[in-house]
């Protein structure tokens, strides 16, 4: 069964996940975003980039779906290990996880796969959802209380089989905990050697400024792709101003930018994309012009649509590092091959001119999920 058939026939079981945002559901960070075609492009995550002072490969690997895909299937654990190790063999040094993925299980898979080369890679993971640390049960809302953060990190270290987390993100800003308290807890963990760098995901601008004033923020992780360019308004300029790296999640638009979704695609009940108005039947019909543009440039540059999409992100800023996710070896090799696709200045200007002529219609997330993004932490009393 090809990927388009899977999208039409399979759904996502959302029971117990209604309070989690898109990237903490069983949709990965760039979740298995490829079209299913084997890439003939040589695979290499060539080049290094800086997230703040942290050096990583130009393309990372999101491992979210490696415990369960958004079609609700459970991937082969040994094969997930193989993909992670092959990514490292092909130059990938940034691996992204979170306690919420599974919960817990993805961190275990990553720890199992990377034990033999742990000191040669950068592991980033995320805290912040209200998850029972003993049972893994997802409880309502968020929890970034300092004591809870420290307990969460202890569990992360065990699951990841490591003595430190290279880059620890707050998964979403907690509206009930001042960011000063959150960063204070992280600073304690840094002093103890359990955390090296920290970042924020989908934060409000002022929260970033407040956090950065206490201890430098290394990276911000937000959704960003040719399909969703919202960070260009405030977050990317803020990163440039403060010297913060930027890590796009869902850099391939949950499959849309690879051509896996077309005007005839209909989503099964439970698949969150069926709840996003950008993928409604009438809006897909309008937004397919974006895919057509990417395919045209792919033919011109002898690259796949996924590679064009990732190469465009890399061309935006030298401190942007996308983390496409996949559970398919061929897709991973295709994604890391995007680092070899380059735009000249003239090509990028031409591409952007054509891109700006296309209006993407529809919202990126359901309102209940969007409510967790761009949140400002309360002021400390």
C-alpha positions in Angstrom: 0.0 0.0 0.0 1.4 3.4 -1.0 1.4 6.3 1.3 -1.5 8.1 -0.3 -3.6 5.0 0.2 -2.6 4.8 3.9 -3.7 8.4 4.4 -7.1 7.7 2.9 -7.8 4.6 4.8 -6.1 4.9 8.2 -7.1 7.1 11.1 -5.5 8.3 14.3 -6.8 7.2 17.7 -7.1 10.4 19.6 -8.4 9.0 22.9 -6.6 10.6 25.7 -4.8 13.0 23.5 -7.3 15.8 23.0 -5.3 18.2 25.2 -2.0 17.7 23.4 -0.8 19.8 20.4 -0.2 18.5 16.9 3.5 17.7 17.5 2.7 15.7 20.6 0.1 13.6 19.0 1.1 10.6 17.0 2.0 13.0 14.2 5.8 13.3 14.2 7.9 16.3 13.9 7.7 16.2 10.1 6.0 13.0 10.7 7.0 10.4 8.2 6.5 13.2 5.7 7.8 11.6 2.5 5.9 10.5 -0.5 7.1 6.9 -0.3 9.4 7.1 -3.3 12.9 5.8 -2.8 15.4 8.6 -3.3 18.2 8.2 -5.7 19.9 11.3 -4.4 23.1 10.5 -2.4 22.4 10.9 1.3 24.5 13.2 3.4 23.7 15.6 6.2 26.8 17.6 5.1 27.8 20.7 6.9 27.4 21.9 10.5 25.2 24.6 11.9 25.1 26.5 15.2 22.1 26.7 17.5 23.4 29.4 19.7 26.8 27.9 20.7 25.7 24.3 20.1 27.1 22.8 16.9 24.8 20.2 15.1 24.3 18.7 11.7 22.4 20.8 9.1 19.5 18.4 9.2 18.4 16.5 12.3 16.0 13.6 12.8 12.7 13.7 14.6 12.0 10.3 16.2 8.5 11.0 17.5 6.6 8.4 15.4 9.0 5.6 16.2 6.8 4.2 19.0 3.5 4.6 17.0 2.8 6.1 13.6 -0.1 8.4 13.0 -1.8 5.5 11.2 -1.6 3.9 14.7 0.7 1.1 13.6 3.6 0.1 15.8 6.9 0.2 13.9 9.5 -2.5 14.2 11.7 -1.5 17.1 14.9 -3.0 15.6 14.2 -1.1 12.3 13.8 2.1 14.2 17.2 1.5 15.8 18.6 0.9 12.3 17.2 4.1 11.0 18.6 6.1 13.9 22.0 4.5 13.5 22.0 4.9 9.7 21.2 8.6 10.1 24.2 8.9 12.4 26.3 7.1 9.8 25.1 9.7 7.2 26.2 12.7 9.3 23.1 13.4 11.4 24.1 14.5 14.9 20.8 16.1 16.2 18.1 13.8 17.4 14.8 15.1 18.7 12.4 13.4 21.2 10.1 14.3 24.1 8.6 12.7 27.2 5.2 13.2 25.7 6.0 11.0 22.7 4.8 7.6 23.7 4.7 8.9 26.4 8.2 7.9 27.4 8.7 5.2 24.8 10.4 7.3 22.1 13.1 8.4 24.5 13.7 4.7 25.3 14.0 3.9 21.6 16.4 6.7 21.1 18.5 5.8 24.1 18.7 2.2 23.0 19.8 3.1 19.5 22.4 5.7 20.3 24.2 4.1 23.3 27.3 3.2 21.3 27.9 6.8 19.9 26.1 8.9 22.6 29.0 11.2 23.1 29.2 12.1 19.4 25.6 13.4 19.0 23.2 16.0 20.4 20.1 14.8 22.0 17.2 17.2 22.5 14.0 16.4 24.3 11.1 18.2 25.8 9.1 18.5 29.1 6.0 20.5 30.0 2.9 18.3 29.6 1.1 17.1 32.7 2.2 13.4 32.6 2.2 11.1 35.6 5.8 10.1 35.9 5.0 6.6 37.3 2.2 5.5 34.9 2.7 7.7 31.9 -0.9 8.8 32.1 -1.6 12.1 30.3 -3.4 14.4 32.7 -5.2 17.6 31.8 -3.1 20.6 30.9 0.6 21.5 31.4 3.0 21.2 34.3 6.2 23.2 34.4 6.5 23.5 38.2 10.2 23.5 39.1 10.0 20.4 41.3 8.1 18.5 38.5 10.7 19.5 35.9 13.5 18.0 38.0 11.6 14.8 38.4 10.9 14.6 34.7 14.6 15.1 33.8 15.6 12.2 36.1 13.3 10.0 34.2 14.6 11.3 30.8 18.2 10.5 31.8 17.3 6.9 32.5 15.3 6.4 29.4 17.9 8.1 27.2 20.7 6.1 28.9 22.7 9.2 29.4 24.1 11.5 32.1 23.0 14.8 30.5 20.5 16.3 28.1 22.2 18.4 25.5 19.2 20.6 24.7 16.1 20.6 26.9 13.0 22.4 25.7 9.9 23.5 27.5 7.3 21.9 25.2 4.7 24.6 25.7 4.7 27.7 27.9 2.8 27.0 31.1 0.3 29.8 31.7 0.4 29.1 35.5 4.2 29.2 36.1 6.4 32.2 35.6 9.2 31.6 33.1 11.6 32.9 35.8 10.8 29.8 37.9 11.1 27.5 34.9 14.5 28.9 33.9 15.6 28.8 37.6 15.0 25.1 37.7 16.8 24.6 34.5 19.8 26.6 35.7 19.9 24.3 38.7 20.0 21.3 36.4 22.7 22.9 34.3 24.8 23.5 37.5 24.4 19.8 38.3 25.5 18.8 34.8 22.2 17.1 33.9 21.3 19.7 31.2 23.7 21.6 28.9 21.5 23.9 26.9 17.8 24.8 26.9 15.1 26.1 24.6 11.4 26.9 24.2 8.7 25.5 21.9 6.0 27.7 20.4 6.5 30.4 23.0 5.3 34.0 23.2 7.8 36.7 22.3 8.0 38.3 25.7 8.4 35.0 27.4 11.5 34.4 25.2 12.9 37.8 26.2 12.4 37.2 29.9 13.9 33.7 29.7 16.9 34.9 27.7 17.6 37.6 30.2 18.0 35.0 32.9 20.0 32.5 31.0 20.7 32.4 27.2 18.1 30.5 25.2 19.9 28.2 22.8 17.0 27.4 20.4 13.3 27.9 19.7 11.3 25.0 18.2 8.2 26.0 16.2 6.3 24.7 13.3 7.8 26.2 10.1 7.7 25.2 6.5 6.6 26.3 3.1 3.1 25.5 4.2 3.3 27.5 7.5 5.5 30.6 7.5 4.1 32.2 10.7 7.5 32.4 12.5 8.8 34.8 9.9 6.7 37.6 11.4 8.1 37.7 15.0 10.0 34.6 16.1 12.7 34.4 13.4 13.6 38.1 13.7 13.7 37.6 17.5 16.1 34.7 17.1 18.3 36.8 14.8 18.3 39.7 17.3 19.2 37.5 20.3 21.4 35.0 18.7 19.1 32.1 19.2 18.9 29.0 16.9 15.7 27.9 15.3 14.5 24.3 14.9 11.4 23.9 12.6 9.1 21.0 13.5 6.9 19.6 10.8 9.2 21.0 8.1 7.4 18.9 5.5 3.9 20.0 6.4 2.8 16.6 7.7 3.2 15.1 4.3 1.6 17.8 2.2 4.9 19.2 0.8 6.0 15.8 -0.5 3.0 15.4 -2.7 1.6 12.6 -0.5 -1.7 14.6 -0.2 -3.6 15.7 -3.3 -7.0 17.3 -4.1 -8.7 13.9 -3.9 -7.3 13.0 -0.5 -9.9 12.5 2.3 -8.8 11.8 5.9 -10.2 9.0 8.0 -12.0 9.8 11.2 -9.5 10.6 13.9 -6.7 11.8 11.7 -6.0 15.3 13.1 -5.3 16.6 9.6 -9.0 16.1 8.9 -9.5 18.7 11.7 -7.2 21.3 10.1 -9.0 23.6 7.8 -6.0 23.9 5.6 -6.7 20.3 4.6 -10.4 20.7 4.0 -11.5 19.5 0.5 -12.0 23.1 -0.7 -8.7 24.4 0.8 -6.6 21.4 -0.4 -7.8 22.3 -3.9 -6.4 25.8 -3.5 -3.2 24.9 -1.6 -2.2 22.3 -4.2 -0.6 25.2 -6.1 2.2 25.2 -3.5 2.9 21.5 -4.2 2.9 22.1 -7.9 5.5 24.9 -7.4 7.8 22.6 -5.4 7.5 19.8 -7.9 8.4 22.2 -10.7 11.6 23.2 -8.9 12.3 19.6 -8.0 12.4 18.7 -11.7 14.6 21.7 -12.4 17.1 20.9 -9.6 16.8 17.1 -9.9 15.6 16.8 -6.3 12.5 15.4 -4.7 9.7 17.7 -3.4 10.8 16.9 0.2 14.4 17.9 -0.6 13.3 21.2 -2.2 11.2 21.9 0.9 14.0 21.2 3.3 16.6 23.0 1.2 14.4 26.1 1.2 14.4 26.1 5.0 18.1 25.7 5.1 18.5 28.7 2.7 16.5 31.0 5.0 19.1 31.4 7.8 22.4 29.6 8.6 21.1 28.9 12.1 17.9 27.1 11.1 18.1 23.3 11.5 15.0 21.3 10.4 14.2 18.0 12.1 12.0 15.9 9.7 10.8 12.7 11.2 10.2 9.3 9.6 9.8 5.6 10.2 11.1 4.7 6.7 14.8 4.2 5.9 14.4 5.5 2.4 12.6 8.7 3.6 15.4 9.4 6.1 18.1 9.0 3.4 16.1 11.3 1.1 15.7 13.9 3.8 19.3 14.1 4.8 20.2 14.4 1.1 18.4 17.8 1.1 21.6 19.3 2.6 23.2 18.9 -0.8 20.5 20.9 -2.6 21.5 24.5 -2.9 19.7 27.6 -4.2 21.7 30.4 -5.8 20.8 33.9 -4.8 19.0 34.4 -8.0 17.2 31.1 -7.7 16.0 31.8 -4.2 14.7 35.2 -5.3 12.8 33.6 -8.1 11.5 30.8 -6.0 10.3 33.3 -3.3 8.7 35.5 -5.8 6.6 32.6 -7.1 6.0 31.4 -3.5 4.7 34.8 -2.4 2.2 34.7 -5.3 0.5 31.7 -3.7 -1.9 32.2 -0.8 -2.2 29.3 1.6 -5.7 29.1 2.9 -7.0 27.6 6.1 -5.7 27.4 9.7 -2.7 25.2 10.6 -4.2 23.7 13.7 -7.6 23.2 15.3 -8.4 26.0 17.7 -8.1 23.7 20.8 -4.5 22.9 19.8 -3.5 26.3 18.6 -4.4 27.7 22.0 -1.2 26.2 23.4 1.0 28.2 21.0 2.3 31.8 21.4 1.4 31.8 25.1 3.1 34.3 27.5 4.1 33.0 30.9 2.6 34.9 33.9 4.7 37.6 35.5 6.5 36.6 38.6 5.0 38.2 41.7 
